Amino acid sequence: MSDFHLDDRIYKVIGEDGFDRLCAGFFRRVPVDDVLNTIYPMDDLVGAEHRLREFLVQRFGGPHRYSEERGEPRLRARHMPFVIDKLARDRWVQRMEEAMIECEFGGPINQVLRAFFDSAATFMINKDG
C-alpha cells in the first residue's frame, strides 16, 4: 500500500469510469486468452464483468452495491467451481496488468491495485499445477 493510504480512496480518484474502463479492458482480453477463456463462462462475460466491477468499486471505497446484490464477497468460495492453478492465476494478473496500463491511472494507483490483484489472485488458487 502507498504511504498515503490510497487504498480506501481509489474510488474517489478514478471513480466509476475508472473501474468501468479497467474491467472492460480486462474482459476484452478474456475471450482471446487461451487460459482465461476456459475458466470464464463465455455466455456470462457481461455478468462476470459487472460482478468484478461492483466488487472492486466496493473494495476501493465506493458504494456497497456488490454486497447489496450478492451478500458478503466470499471470494474463495465463489471461485471454487473454477479450476484456478498457478498458470490461471498468473494469466489473470497479466491481463489485469495490461488493462491497468491501458487505463493510465498512474504509479500510486497502479501500485495499490497491483498489490491487491497479486494477493487476491494468489488466494484464489485451488489446484496444484
C-alpha positions as CSV (number, residue, x, y, z in Angstrom):
1,M,0.0,0.0,0.0
2,S,1.2,3.5,-0.7
3,D,2.5,5.7,2.1
4,F,-0.6,8.0,1.9
5,H,-3.1,5.1,2.3
6,L,-4.7,5.5,-1.2
7,D,-6.2,2.0,-0.9
8,D,-9.5,3.2,0.6
9,R,-9.7,6.3,-1.6
10,I,-9.0,4.9,-5.1
11,Y,-12.7,5.1,-5.9
12,K,-12.6,8.9,-5.2
13,V,-9.7,9.3,-7.5
14,I,-10.7,7.1,-10.5
15,G,-14.5,6.9,-10.0
16,E,-17.0,4.7,-11.7
17,D,-15.4,5.5,-15.0
18,G,-12.0,4.2,-13.9
19,F,-13.4,0.9,-12.8
20,D,-15.6,0.6,-15.9
21,R,-12.5,1.1,-18.1
22,L,-10.4,-1.3,-16.0
23,C,-12.9,-4.1,-16.1
24,A,-13.8,-3.5,-19.8
25,G,-10.1,-3.7,-20.6
26,F,-9.7,-6.9,-18.7
27,F,-12.8,-8.6,-20.2
28,R,-11.8,-7.6,-23.8
29,R,-8.8,-9.9,-23.3
30,V,-10.6,-12.9,-21.8
31,P,-12.2,-14.4,-25.0
32,V,-8.9,-14.4,-26.8
33,D,-6.8,-15.7,-23.9
34,D,-6.3,-19.5,-24.2
35,V,-6.3,-19.9,-20.4
36,L,-8.9,-17.5,-19.2
37,N,-11.4,-18.4,-21.8
38,T,-11.6,-21.9,-20.4
39,I,-12.4,-20.5,-16.9
40,Y,-14.9,-17.7,-17.6
41,P,-18.3,-18.8,-19.0
42,M,-18.4,-17.2,-22.4
43,D,-22.1,-16.8,-22.2
44,D,-21.8,-14.7,-19.0
45,L,-18.9,-12.4,-19.6
46,V,-21.2,-9.3,-19.2
47,G,-22.3,-10.7,-15.8
48,A,-18.8,-11.5,-14.8
49,E,-17.6,-8.0,-15.8
50,H,-20.4,-6.5,-13.8
51,R,-19.7,-8.5,-10.7
52,L,-15.9,-7.8,-10.8
53,R,-16.6,-4.1,-11.3
54,E,-19.0,-3.9,-8.5
55,F,-16.7,-5.8,-6.2
56,L,-13.7,-3.5,-7.0
57,V,-15.8,-0.4,-6.6
58,Q,-16.8,-1.5,-3.1
59,R,-13.4,-2.8,-2.1
60,F,-11.7,0.5,-3.0
61,G,-14.1,2.9,-1.3
62,G,-17.2,3.2,-3.5
63,P,-20.8,2.3,-2.9
64,H,-21.5,-1.2,-1.5
65,R,-23.7,-2.3,-4.4
66,Y,-21.8,-5.6,-4.6
67,S,-22.8,-6.7,-1.1
68,E,-26.3,-5.3,-1.6
69,E,-26.7,-7.5,-4.7
70,R,-24.8,-10.6,-3.7
71,G,-24.1,-10.6,0.0
72,E,-20.7,-11.0,1.5
73,P,-18.0,-11.3,-1.1
74,R,-16.8,-14.8,0.0
75,L,-14.3,-14.7,-2.9
76,R,-12.6,-18.0,-2.4
77,A,-15.9,-19.9,-2.0
78,R,-17.4,-18.2,-5.1
79,H,-14.4,-19.2,-7.2
80,M,-14.2,-22.9,-6.0
81,P,-16.3,-24.2,-9.0
82,F,-13.5,-23.0,-11.3
83,V,-10.1,-24.7,-11.6
84,I,-7.6,-22.0,-10.8
85,D,-4.0,-23.1,-10.8
86,K,-0.8,-21.0,-10.9
87,L,-0.9,-20.6,-14.7
88,A,-4.5,-19.3,-14.5
89,R,-3.6,-17.0,-11.6
90,D,-0.6,-15.6,-13.5
91,R,-2.5,-15.1,-16.7
92,W,-5.3,-13.3,-14.8
93,V,-2.8,-11.0,-13.2
94,Q,-1.1,-10.4,-16.5
95,R,-4.3,-9.4,-18.3
96,M,-5.3,-7.2,-15.4
97,E,-1.9,-5.5,-15.6
98,E,-2.4,-4.9,-19.3
99,A,-5.8,-3.3,-18.5
100,M,-4.3,-1.1,-15.8
101,I,-1.6,0.1,-18.2
102,E,-4.3,0.8,-20.8
103,C,-6.2,2.9,-18.3
104,E,-3.1,5.1,-17.4
105,F,-4.1,5.6,-13.8
106,G,-0.6,6.4,-12.7
107,G,2.0,5.0,-10.4
108,P,0.5,5.1,-6.9
109,I,-2.9,3.8,-8.0
110,N,-1.3,1.1,-10.1
111,Q,0.9,0.1,-7.2
112,V,-2.1,-0.3,-4.9
113,L,-4.2,-2.2,-7.4
114,R,-1.2,-4.4,-8.5
115,A,-0.6,-5.4,-4.9
116,F,-4.2,-6.2,-4.3
117,F,-4.6,-8.2,-7.6
118,D,-1.4,-10.1,-6.9
119,S,-2.5,-11.1,-3.4
120,A,-6.2,-11.8,-4.3
121,A,-5.3,-13.9,-7.3
122,T,-2.9,-16.0,-5.3
123,F,-5.6,-16.5,-2.7
124,M,-7.9,-17.9,-5.4
125,I,-5.5,-20.8,-6.4
126,N,-7.4,-24.0,-5.7
127,K,-5.4,-26.6,-7.7
128,D,-1.8,-27.5,-7.8
129,G,0.0,-27.2,-11.1
